[in-house]
């Protein structure tokens, strides 16, 4: 899966989800890699953070498998960083592929040196000064924005953000993303050769069709001619 995603992108995967009718579950805008260019793909290892790193260590001990991606629910907090260099080093030692945080990180310089993909809202020096009661789902699910993520999900992340796709749909989604990729690369090649996107998509025909049928959408038009730009 990681090799397949290496030639794709989260925008392509998002478009593939829309085309297939697979729920489009994206992390909130602004969750980005600490190091631009980093990307990750792997099974979700969800945890809910309550103020202590022990939940991470327990997840590594009892639930982690090589290639997993730690998905941290810190409720999108902007008043504390919930992960830093030691926890990321431990994740690396446990064989994980990366970390995505609904919240903030710290120890940025060290994280850059470690080299493991970490995604968050950004850096913040203070760590947690709270210790809240831990719920029964702490190692089973993670809330990430409006979405709930579990071990039956796959994480796909790059410079454009983070997506969560059900594991039993991910291969079909990647198949469709590859199809969209090939179509779009061909369209880009033709634009560079002088054939505008408007010509390629028969945009004048679309405008005429829409004038006679206001419900005729551009997406419907693209599907009819085999083009791709929106999905």
N, C-alpha and C positions, 0 to 999 in steps of 0.2 A: 504493500500500500504506500509506504514512504517513497519507493522508487516511482510509482505511478504518479503520485502527487508532485514529484520533483519537477515535472515538465508542465504542470498546470498552475492554477492560481485560485484563491478563494472567490474572486468574481466569477470565474468559470464554473466553479462548484455551485455557487449561489444560483447562477442561471440554470444549471442543470437541475437543481432542486425544483425550481419554478416550473421548468418544462415537464418534469416527471410527476409533479404534484406531491413531492416529498416536503414535509414541513421544513420551512426555511428558518433555522435557528442560528442566529448570529449573536455574538457577544456585543454589548453596547459599543457604539462608536468610541474610539479613543483607546481601546485595549490593543496595544501595539508592541512590537518586539523591542526589547532593551537595545539590541544591536540590529540596526536596519539590515535587511537581507536575510535574517534568520527565519527559518520556517520549520514546521514540525507537523507530523502526522502520526497518530497512534491512538490506541484505546484509551478512553478516559479513566483516570483514577481519581474519583471525586472525594473531596474532604470539605468539611465545614469548620472554619477557624473560629475558635472561641477565646483567643488571646494567648495560646501557648503552642509551641511547635510540637508538643507531644503527639498531636493528632497526625502530623505528617510522618513522624517516626513510626507510629503504629500502622499507618497505611503502608509504609514501605515494608514493614515486617510481616503483615498479615494479608495484604491484598495485592501488592504490586507484582507485575510481570515485566520482563525486559521489553522495552519499547513503549511502555505506557506513558501517558502525559498526565501529570498531576494537575487537577482542576480544583482551584482553591476558591471557595465561597467565603469572601470576607465582606459580604453585603455591600460591595461597592464603596467601602469607607474611604474617605479622603483625609482622615485625621491620624492614620497610623499606617506604617508599612508592616505587612504580615510575613514577609519572607526576605531573607538576605543570603549572604554568601555561604554560611554553614549549612543551612537547609538545602540550598541548591547543590552544594558539593555532596551532601548525603543522598540527594535524589540521583545525582550522577552515579554515585557508588552503587546505588540500588538498581542501576541499569535503565533508569527512565530516560525518555527521549527529550522531555522538555517540561515546562511549567507554564500554565496560564492562570492568571490571578484576576478575580473580580475585586480589584483593589489596587494597592500600591506595593512597590518593592523598595529595598534600600541596598546599600553596599554596591552601588552601580559599577564602580571601577573594578571591584573584584568579580562581579558577574560577567563583565566584558572579558576579563582574563580567563575565567572558567570556561566560557564558550558555549555553555548549554543554552538553548533557546528559552528565554523567559519573556512572557508577555504580560503587561500590566497597564494601568492607567498612567504610570510614571513613577518617579522617585520621590521619597519623603524620608527625612532623617529619623524621626521618632518611630520607635517600635511600639507594640502594645503595652499599655499600662493597666489593662483590665484583665480580668479572668472571669468570664461568664460561665454559667452552667452549660454543660455539654449535652446536646440532645441525642436521642437514640439513632438518628439518621446521619450522624457525623461522618461515618465512613461509607455510607451507601449512596448519598446523593449530594449534589452541589447546586445551589441556585446560582445562575449567572445571568444577571439582568432579569428578563421576564421568563427565562427558560430553566427547566430542571434537567440536570445532566446526571447520567448514571453510568455504571460500568458497561452497559449495553450500547454505549455511544462511542463514536470516533471523533477525535479532535483534528481539525485541519486548520492551520494558521500560517499566515505570512504577513507581508508588509501592509496588506489591506485589511487585516483583522483576523478574527477567529470564528470558525463555524463548528457546529456540532451536528453530526449526522448519525442516525441510527445505524448500528453495525450491520444489520441485515439488509440495508439499502445502499450501503456505501459503494459497493462494486458497480451497481447499476448507475449510481450518480457519477462515478468516475468515468464509466463508459460514455455517458452522455456528455460529460465535460470535455472528454477527448474529441468527440465529434464536433462540438461547438468550437473547440480550439482550432481544429483543422479548417473549419469553415471560415472562421475569423482571420486566420493567418493568410488564407487564400485571398480573402477580401482585402486585407491590408496590402498584400503584394500587388493586387490589381490597382489599388488607389495609387501606390507609388509609381506604377507603370502608366498612370494617366487616366485610368477609368474611374470616375468618381463613384462614391458610394451611392449617390442618387441614381446614377445610371445602373449600377449593379442591382439595386433594389427596385428598379422600375418605379421610382418615386412618382413620376408623372401619372403612371397608371394607378398607383395607390390613391393619389389625390382625386382622380376622376371617379374611381370606385367609391371613395368616401363621400364625394359630393352627391352621389345617387343613393348611398346607403350610409347614413351617419353612424351606424353601429359597426361598420367595417373598420377594424382596428389595424394598426401597423403590425402588431404581432401576428395577427391572422394572415396578413399579407405576406410577411416574411416566411411563415410556415408554409404558405402555398407555393412560394418560389424557391424554398430551400435556403434562404439567407439566415444570417444571425447577426444581431447587434445588441438587442435587449435581452433576449433569452432564446 
